[in-house]
């Protein structure tokens, strides 16, 4: 059984390109990102740089916080340093939360 599995693994195509997470983030420098944080906040901003811990410097940031009555309160920020430990999801090219109808 082990021999059969190793033969199958070696027969796999070798032309598959692998893209690591930090490489994808690196390709997003200078682009807009939609960032979903732990808790309720979401951010949209232009990525200027990041480190191995995914701490980020963002410019032209819109911070979205949910209003108790519905909708979002939006705060405009010129530049921020974001702690990567609080990030849940990154969406390259995202425009932020969809307004509720």
Secondary structure, 3 states (H helix, E strand, C coil): CHHHHHHHHHCCCCCCCCCCHHHHHHHCCCCEEEEEECCCCEEEEEEEEECCCCCEEEEEEEEEEECCCCCEEEEEEEEEEECHHHEEEEEECCCCCCCCC
